[in-house]
Amino acid sequence: MIVLKTGLEKFRFLIGLLMESDRPEEVRVKVFIPRENPVVPSVYWIWKSADWQERESYDMFDIIYGGHPNLKRLLMPENWVGWPLRKDYISPDFYELQDAY
């Protein structure tokens, strides 16, 4: 499970929690990412189950996972402008959305 939190002014950080099902041990990985160029190597090739978590964090926070084979929006439409869970995101006016339909 990957949990994202924003921190500091010039950086965001990514917290990954890795757990084994048969043992009660866990490893936490914390990576600082620059806001201007948020690129992190993908762990998809190690854990295939990271596919959805990486795509979701790309879709919501604009974190780019280098080497991911299918990095595209997962929850939002492909033509959506912006990254909805970032603090600097300005949501479109409600009436603009109504006119789109």
The 8 nearest C-alpha neighbors of each residue, nearest first, counted from 0:
[[1, 16, 2, 15, 17, 52, 49, 18],
 [0, 2, 15, 16, 52, 14, 3, 13],
 [3, 1, 14, 15, 0, 4, 13, 16],
 [4, 2, 13, 14, 1, 5, 12, 56],
 [3, 5, 12, 6, 13, 2, 11, 14],
 [6, 4, 11, 12, 3, 7, 10, 13],
 [5, 7, 11, 12, 10, 4, 8, 9],
 [6, 8, 10, 9, 11, 5, 12, 31],
 [7, 9, 10, 6, 11, 34, 5, 33],
 [10, 8, 34, 7, 33, 11, 35, 6],
 [11, 9, 33, 34, 32, 7, 8, 31],
 [12, 10, 5, 6, 32, 31, 34, 33],
 [11, 13, 31, 30, 32, 5, 6, 4],
 [12, 14, 3, 30, 29, 4, 15, 31],
 [15, 13, 29, 2, 28, 3, 1, 12],
 [14, 16, 1, 28, 27, 2, 17, 13],
 [15, 17, 27, 0, 26, 1, 18, 28],
 [18, 16, 26, 25, 27, 15, 0, 19],
 [19, 17, 25, 24, 20, 16, 26, 23],
 [20, 18, 22, 21, 24, 25, 23, 17],
 [19, 21, 22, 18, 23, 24, 25, 17],
 [20, 22, 19, 23, 24, 18, 25, 17],
 [23, 21, 24, 19, 20, 18, 25, 17],
 [22, 24, 25, 19, 21, 20, 18, 26],
 [25, 23, 22, 18, 19, 26, 17, 20],
 [24, 26, 18, 17, 27, 23, 16, 19],
 [25, 27, 17, 16, 28, 18, 24, 15],
 [28, 26, 16, 15, 17, 29, 25, 14],
 [27, 29, 15, 14, 26, 16, 30, 13],
 [28, 30, 14, 13, 15, 27, 12, 31],
 [31, 29, 13, 12, 32, 28, 14, 39],
 [32, 30, 12, 11, 10, 13, 29, 33],
 [31, 33, 11, 10, 37, 12, 30, 34],
 [34, 32, 10, 37, 35, 36, 9, 11],
 [35, 33, 10, 37, 36, 9, 11, 32],
 [36, 34, 33, 37, 9, 10, 32, 38],
 [35, 37, 33, 34, 38, 32, 63, 62],
 [38, 36, 62, 32, 33, 34, 63, 35],
 [37, 39, 63, 64, 36, 62, 65, 40],
 [40, 38, 64, 65, 63, 41, 37, 62],
 [41, 39, 65, 64, 66, 42, 38, 67],
 [40, 42, 64, 43, 65, 67, 66, 39],
 [43, 41, 45, 44, 46, 40, 49, 47],
 [44, 42, 47, 46, 49, 41, 45, 50],
 [43, 45, 42, 46, 47, 41, 67, 66],
 [44, 46, 42, 43, 47, 49, 41, 48],
 [47, 45, 43, 48, 49, 44, 42, 50],
 [48, 46, 43, 49, 50, 44, 45, 42],
 [47, 49, 46, 50, 51, 43, 52, 45],
 [50, 48, 52, 47, 43, 51, 46, 53],
 [51, 49, 48, 53, 52, 43, 47, 54],
 [50, 52, 54, 53, 49, 55, 48, 73],
 [53, 51, 55, 49, 54, 50, 56, 1],
 [54, 52, 56, 50, 55, 51, 49, 57],
 [53, 55, 57, 51, 52, 56, 70, 73],
 [54, 56, 58, 52, 57, 53, 73, 51],
 [55, 57, 59, 53, 58, 60, 54, 52],
 [58, 56, 61, 62, 54, 55, 60, 59],
 [57, 59, 72, 55, 56, 61, 60, 54],
 [58, 60, 82, 56, 84, 83, 57, 55],
 [59, 61, 82, 56, 57, 85, 62, 84],
 [62, 60, 57, 58, 82, 63, 59, 56],
 [63, 61, 57, 37, 60, 38, 56, 64],
 [62, 64, 38, 57, 37, 61, 65, 39],
 [65, 63, 41, 39, 40, 38, 67, 66],
 [66, 64, 40, 41, 67, 39, 63, 38],
 [65, 67, 41, 68, 64, 40, 43, 44],
 [66, 68, 41, 65, 69, 64, 70, 43],
 [69, 67, 66, 70, 43, 65, 50, 44],
 [70, 68, 67, 71, 54, 50, 66, 72],
 [71, 69, 54, 67, 68, 72, 64, 57],
 [72, 70, 69, 54, 73, 58, 57, 77],
 [71, 73, 58, 77, 75, 74, 54, 76],
 [72, 74, 55, 54, 75, 58, 71, 51],
 [75, 73, 72, 76, 58, 55, 59, 54],
 [74, 76, 72, 73, 79, 77, 58, 78],
 [77, 75, 79, 78, 74, 72, 73, 80],
 [76, 78, 79, 72, 75, 71, 73, 80],
 [77, 79, 76, 80, 75, 72, 81, 71],
 [80, 78, 76, 77, 75, 81, 82, 72],
 [81, 79, 78, 82, 77, 83, 91, 76],
 [82, 80, 83, 79, 88, 89, 61, 59],
 [81, 83, 59, 60, 84, 85, 61, 88],
 [84, 82, 59, 85, 88, 81, 60, 90],
 [85, 83, 59, 60, 82, 86, 88, 87],
 [86, 84, 88, 87, 60, 83, 82, 59],
 [85, 87, 88, 84, 5, 83, 89, 82],
 [86, 88, 85, 89, 84, 82, 83, 81],
 [89, 87, 85, 86, 83, 90, 82, 81],
 [90, 88, 87, 91, 83, 81, 86, 85],
 [89, 91, 88, 92, 83, 93, 81, 82],
 [92, 90, 93, 89, 95, 96, 94, 80],
 [91, 93, 95, 94, 90, 96, 97, 89],
 [94, 92, 96, 95, 91, 97, 90, 98],
 [93, 95, 97, 96, 92, 98, 91, 99],
 [94, 96, 98, 92, 97, 93, 99, 91],
 [95, 97, 99, 94, 93, 98, 92, 91],
 [96, 98, 94, 99, 95, 100, 93, 92],
 [99, 97, 95, 100, 96, 94, 93, 92],
 [98, 100, 96, 97, 95, 94, 93, 92],
 [99, 98, 97, 96, 95, 94, 93, 76]]
